């Protein structure tokens, strides 16, 4: 091997190789093992312990910037929930266009795959202004809190699922919230989870972990999915290789490629030095 030539490879070639190695898992996940944290295990288990047919309230309070981290959580939740014949009610309080659209797209994809019907097995109420005031209404009257329509403006009266979901207080079994800030877990606890004694779980950007640790320790938040890593762990528990695991595979492949280049570079340096002395 020409060690001198190896020492002077064009950086653009190295970057291209790293990029290629990171892109491959995004289209075809490698399936590298991910160690599952206790928090992710708790999220999975609290959903798994629900009786079949339970109703899960899903609030995807995110914008486009954090969507790649949080979207995989919604997809994996839908797979686990529909497998148990649970029903999902989707909402969004953070962004009036991004949140409700992402809720619909990611649940709908799984619903079609698993033979679940919109309006029967799940529904998307969509974005609602003034989270605190709306939450207070939803507690006892979901129809009023939603303005009587789903996210497309169709009357709730036309959807069979809404004959079963009249209030969070009496008809919802679990709150699953993904959030990037406000409204956050504190808001959901103050207006819904704590007064009604409803279990609350979900995920957020990993940067929010330090701010929710005390909720986890107190038992107010049942586990936590932290960023892309948390989404990947959850996917692994659900038994589904989605964008979370693909993203972690891409990161891992990038790291492995860089390490290989570092090793080859050092070997090349020492071999060149040895050749020079000879």
C-alpha positions as CSV (number, residue, x, y, z in Angstrom):
1,X,0.0,0.0,0.0
2,X,1.2,3.5,-0.8
3,X,1.2,5.0,2.6
4,X,2.5,8.4,1.4
5,X,-0.4,8.7,-1.0
6,X,-2.8,7.7,1.8
7,X,-1.5,10.7,3.9
8,X,-2.5,13.1,1.2
9,X,-6.0,12.1,0.2
10,X,-8.2,15.0,-0.8
11,X,-10.4,16.0,2.1
12,X,-13.3,16.3,-0.3
13,X,-13.0,12.5,-0.9
14,X,-12.9,11.8,2.8
15,X,-16.0,13.9,3.4
16,X,-17.8,12.2,0.5
17,X,-17.1,8.8,1.9
18,X,-18.3,9.8,5.4
19,X,-21.5,11.3,3.9
20,X,-22.1,8.1,1.8
21,X,-21.6,5.9,4.9
22,X,-24.1,8.1,6.8
23,X,-26.7,8.2,4.0
24,X,-26.9,4.4,3.5
25,X,-28.6,3.6,6.9
26,X,-31.2,6.3,6.3
27,X,-32.5,4.3,3.3
28,X,-31.7,0.9,4.7
29,X,-31.2,0.7,8.5
30,X,-28.3,-1.4,9.5
31,X,-29.9,-2.5,12.7
32,X,-26.9,-1.7,15.0
33,X,-27.9,-2.5,18.6
34,X,-29.0,0.3,20.9
35,X,-28.8,0.0,24.6
36,X,-32.3,0.8,26.0
37,X,-32.5,3.2,29.0
38,X,-34.8,2.8,31.9
39,X,-36.8,5.9,30.9
40,X,-37.5,4.5,27.4
41,X,-38.4,1.1,28.9
42,X,-40.9,2.8,31.2
43,X,-42.6,4.6,28.3
44,X,-43.0,1.4,26.4
45,X,-44.2,-0.5,29.4
46,X,-46.8,2.0,30.6
47,X,-48.4,1.7,27.1
48,X,-48.0,-2.0,27.0
49,X,-49.8,-2.3,30.4
50,X,-52.9,-0.5,29.1
51,X,-56.0,-2.7,28.6
52,X,-56.7,-3.4,24.9
53,X,-59.0,-0.8,23.4
54,X,-57.8,2.1,25.7
55,X,-57.9,5.7,24.5
56,X,-54.5,7.5,24.2
57,X,-54.5,11.3,23.9
58,X,-51.5,12.3,21.6
59,X,-50.3,15.9,21.6
60,X,-47.5,16.6,19.2
61,X,-46.4,20.0,20.3
62,X,-43.5,20.6,18.0
63,X,-42.2,22.7,15.1
64,X,-40.3,21.8,12.0
65,X,-36.9,22.2,13.7
66,X,-37.4,19.4,16.2
67,X,-39.6,17.2,14.0
68,X,-36.9,14.8,13.0
69,X,-36.3,13.9,16.6
70,X,-39.9,13.7,17.7
71,X,-41.8,12.3,14.6
72,X,-40.3,8.8,15.0
73,X,-41.8,8.7,18.5
74,X,-45.3,9.3,17.1
75,X,-44.9,6.6,14.5
76,X,-43.6,4.0,17.0
77,X,-46.5,4.9,19.4
78,X,-49.0,4.4,16.7
79,X,-47.6,0.9,15.9
80,X,-47.6,-0.1,19.6
81,X,-51.1,1.4,20.2
82,X,-52.8,0.0,17.2
83,X,-51.3,-3.4,17.9
84,X,-53.2,-3.3,21.2
85,X,-56.3,-2.0,19.4
86,X,-56.0,1.3,21.3
87,X,-57.6,4.4,19.9
88,X,-55.7,7.6,19.4
89,X,-56.9,11.3,19.6
90,X,-54.3,13.7,18.1
91,X,-53.8,17.4,18.9
92,X,-51.2,20.1,18.7
93,X,-50.7,23.2,20.7
94,X,-47.3,24.5,19.6
95,X,-47.5,25.2,15.9
96,X,-50.8,25.7,14.0
97,X,-49.5,24.2,10.7
98,X,-46.6,21.8,11.5
99,X,-47.9,20.0,14.6
100,X,-51.3,18.9,13.4
101,X,-50.0,18.0,9.9
102,X,-47.3,15.8,11.3
103,X,-49.7,14.1,13.7
104,X,-51.9,13.2,10.8
105,X,-49.2,12.1,8.5
106,X,-47.3,9.8,10.9
107,X,-50.4,8.2,12.5
108,X,-52.1,7.9,9.1
109,X,-49.2,6.1,7.6
110,X,-49.3,3.4,10.3
111,X,-53.1,3.3,10.3
112,X,-53.2,2.4,6.6
113,X,-50.5,-0.2,7.1
114,X,-52.3,-1.8,10.0
115,X,-55.9,-1.5,8.6
116,X,-57.1,1.2,11.0
117,X,-59.7,3.7,9.9
118,X,-59.7,7.5,10.5
119,X,-62.7,8.5,12.5
120,X,-63.1,5.0,13.9
121,X,-59.8,4.0,15.4
122,X,-58.1,7.4,15.5
123,X,-58.8,11.1,14.9
124,X,-56.9,14.3,14.6
125,X,-58.5,17.3,16.3
126,X,-55.6,19.5,15.2
127,X,-54.2,22.8,16.5
128,X,-56.0,24.7,19.2
129,X,-55.1,28.3,20.3
130,X,-54.5,29.2,24.0
131,X,-53.4,25.8,25.3
132,X,-54.2,26.4,29.0
133,X,-57.8,27.5,28.4
134,X,-58.4,24.8,25.9
135,X,-57.0,22.1,28.2
136,X,-59.4,23.2,30.9
137,X,-62.3,22.7,28.5
138,X,-61.1,19.4,27.1
139,X,-61.0,17.9,30.6
140,X,-64.8,17.8,30.7
141,X,-65.9,18.5,27.1
142,X,-63.7,17.4,24.2
143,X,-66.3,18.4,21.7
144,X,-66.4,22.0,23.0
145,X,-62.6,22.2,23.3
146,X,-62.3,21.1,19.7
147,X,-64.9,23.5,18.5
148,X,-67.1,20.6,17.3
149,X,-64.8,19.7,14.4
150,X,-61.7,17.8,13.5
151,X,-58.6,19.4,12.0
152,X,-60.2,19.4,8.5
153,X,-63.3,21.1,9.7
154,X,-65.5,18.0,9.5
155,X,-68.2,17.7,12.3
156,X,-67.1,15.4,15.2
157,X,-70.6,14.0,15.2
158,X,-69.8,12.1,12.0
159,X,-67.0,10.1,13.6
160,X,-67.8,6.9,15.5
161,X,-64.7,7.4,17.8
162,X,-66.1,10.6,19.1
163,X,-69.2,8.8,20.4
164,X,-66.7,7.2,22.9
165,X,-64.5,10.2,23.6
166,X,-66.6,13.0,25.2
167,X,-64.1,14.1,27.9
168,X,-60.6,13.5,29.0
169,X,-61.7,13.0,32.5
170,X,-63.9,10.0,31.8
171,X,-62.8,8.6,28.4
172,X,-59.0,9.0,28.1
173,X,-56.6,6.5,29.7
174,X,-53.2,7.9,28.9
175,X,-51.6,11.2,27.8
176,X,-48.7,10.9,25.4
177,X,-47.0,14.3,24.8
178,X,-44.1,15.2,22.6
179,X,-42.9,18.8,23.3
180,X,-40.2,21.3,22.5
181,X,-41.0,23.8,25.2
182,X,-44.4,25.5,25.7
183,X,-46.8,24.1,26.4
184,X,-44.7,21.6,28.1
185,X,-45.1,18.9,30.7
186,X,-45.6,21.4,33.5
187,X,-48.7,22.7,31.7
188,X,-50.1,19.3,31.0
189,X,-49.5,18.3,34.6
190,X,-51.1,21.4,36.0
191,X,-54.3,21.4,34.0
192,X,-54.9,17.7,33.1
193,X,-52.6,15.0,34.4
194,X,-52.5,15.9,38.1
195,X,-56.1,17.0,38.6
196,X,-57.4,13.9,36.8
197,X,-54.7,11.5,38.0
198,X,-54.1,10.5,34.4
199,X,-50.7,8.9,33.5
200,X,-48.5,11.2,31.4
201,X,-45.6,10.1,29.2
202,X,-43.9,11.0,26.0
203,X,-40.7,12.5,24.7
204,X,-38.9,15.7,23.8
205,X,-35.6,17.1,22.6
206,X,-32.7,15.6,24.5
207,X,-31.8,19.2,25.7
208,X,-35.0,19.2,27.8
209,X,-33.9,16.1,29.8
210,X,-32.4,18.1,32.7
211,X,-35.7,20.1,33.0
212,X,-37.9,17.0,33.4
213,X,-35.8,14.8,35.7
214,X,-37.6,15.9,38.8
215,X,-41.0,15.0,37.1
216,X,-39.6,11.5,36.4
217,X,-38.3,11.0,39.9
218,X,-41.6,12.1,41.4
219,X,-43.5,9.7,39.2
220,X,-45.5,12.6,37.6
221,X,-43.9,11.8,34.2
222,X,-43.9,8.0,33.4
223,X,-40.6,7.7,31.6
224,X,-39.1,9.9,28.9
225,X,-37.9,9.5,25.3
226,X,-34.9,11.8,24.9
227,X,-34.4,13.1,21.4
228,X,-33.5,10.8,18.4
229,X,-31.7,8.4,20.8
230,X,-34.9,8.0,22.8
231,X,-36.9,7.5,19.6
232,X,-34.5,4.8,18.5
233,X,-34.7,3.0,21.8
234,X,-38.5,3.1,21.7
235,X,-38.5,1.7,18.1
236,X,-36.3,-1.1,19.2
237,X,-38.7,-2.0,22.0
238,X,-41.7,-1.8,19.7
239,X,-39.8,-4.0,17.2
240,X,-39.8,-1.5,14.4
241,X,-36.8,-0.2,12.5
242,X,-37.9,3.4,11.6
243,X,-36.3,6.8,11.3
244,X,-35.1,6.8,14.9
245,X,-32.9,3.7,14.5
246,X,-31.9,4.8,11.0
247,X,-30.8,8.1,12.4
248,X,-28.7,6.4,15.1
249,X,-27.3,4.0,12.5
250,X,-26.3,7.0,10.4
251,X,-24.5,8.6,13.4
252,X,-22.8,5.4,14.4
253,X,-21.6,4.7,10.8
254,X,-20.3,8.2,10.6
255,X,-18.4,7.8,13.8
256,X,-17.0,4.4,12.7
257,X,-15.9,5.8,9.4
258,X,-14.0,8.7,11.1
259,X,-12.4,6.3,13.5
260,X,-11.2,4.0,10.6
261,X,-9.7,7.0,8.9
262,X,-8.0,8.1,12.1
263,X,-6.5,4.6,12.5
264,X,-5.4,4.4,8.8
265,X,-4.0,7.9,9.0
266,X,-1.9,7.0,12.1
267,X,-0.7,3.8,10.5
268,X,0.2,5.7,7.4
269,X,2.1,8.2,9.3
270,X,4.2,5.7,11.2
271,X,4.8,3.6,8.1
272,X,5.9,6.7,6.2
273,X,8.3,7.6,9.1
274,X,9.7,4.0,9.1
275,X,10.2,4.1,5.3
276,X,12.0,7.4,5.6
277,X,14.4,6.0,8.2
278,X,15.2,3.1,5.9
